Amino acid sequence: MPQSSLFVDDDSLTWESTADGVKRKTMVYEPDMMVVKVAFEDGGIGAVHRHVHVQMSYVASGVFRITIGDETRELRQGDAFYIPSNVWHGAECLEAGMLIDSFTPMRDDFL
């Protein structure tokens, strides 16, 4: 059964580039849950997509235009959003920042 260590030192993890101006670190995980840090440069795009995983995200810094289904909102540091399973969603970074994403179950494709 895959799972991360009980404690994870951020400096021990490497960034993975996912798109122009977007990179991520898989922080902690076990089969039922995963937490991922995603850094965006100004103008970085999280392309519209969907997945079976339920996702909840926290805006740690920056400003983002988030689309979930047919609804779009501008979110800032301290805001959060919820994405149900199989709902189309995407992100546009308006001011460089970071999202903390959590998924259930974990994303095997991120390991």
N, C-alpha and C positions, 0 to 999 in steps of 0.2 A: 504494500500500500504506500503510494508516494506521499510524502509530507515534508515540510521544511523543518529546520531546527526550531527549538522553542524560542530562541533569541536570534535575531538576524541583524548583523552590523551592516548598515547601508554601504559603507566603504568596501565591503567584501563582495558586493554585487556589481555586475557590469550592465551598462545600458545597452539595449537592443534598439536599433533604428527600425521604425515601422513604416515611416513615410517621410517625405520632405518636411523637416521642421518638427518631427514628432519622434520621441523615443520613450521606451518603457523599461521598468525594472519589476520583475516579479518578486515581491517581498516575502510573503508567507503564504502557505497553502497546506491543505489537506483535502481529501476527496470531496468534502461537502462545502468548502469555501476557499476563496483565494483573494488576496489583496495585492493590487498592482499600482505602482506609481507611474504616471504618464506625464512627461514634460513636453510642453509645446512652445515653439518659438512664435513670434508674431506671425499671423497668417497661416499657421499650421492647421492642417485639416485632418480630422478623423472622419474618413469617408463614410457615407451612409451605408449601413449594414445591419444585419440582425443575427441573433444566435439564440440557442435554446436556454442559455444561462440567464437567470435573473441578475440584474446589475443595479447596484446603488453606488453613486459617486459623490465625492465631496470636493468642492473647489478649494484647494489649498492656497492658491494664489492666481492672479491674472483675471482676465475677463473672457468669457466664452459665449458664443451663440450656440445653444444646444437645441437640436430638433429631436423630438420623440413622437413618432407617429405623425399626425398632422399639426402638432403644436410646436412652436419655436419660442424660446425665451432667452434673454440675455442674463447670464449668471456671473456673479463676482465672488471674491474670496469670502468664505464662510457659508455660501449657499450649497445646496445639495440637490440631487435628482435621482429618480427611480425609473428603471426601464424594465417592464415586464418581459417575460420570455417571448421570443419571436417577434418583437415589435421593432420596426425599422427605426434607426436612430443614427445621429452623427453629430460632430462637433466642429466648430470653427473657432480658432483662437484669435480674439480681437486684441488682446494685450498678453504678452508672454506670461505663461503660468503653468500650474501643475494641477492635475486631477488625481485623486486617490480613488481608484476603482475597486469595488468588491464584487465578486461573482459567486453565485451558488447554482449548481455545483462548480468545482474548480474548472478552469479552462485547460484541458490537456494540451491544446494547441499552443499554449504559452510556455510549456516546459521544454 
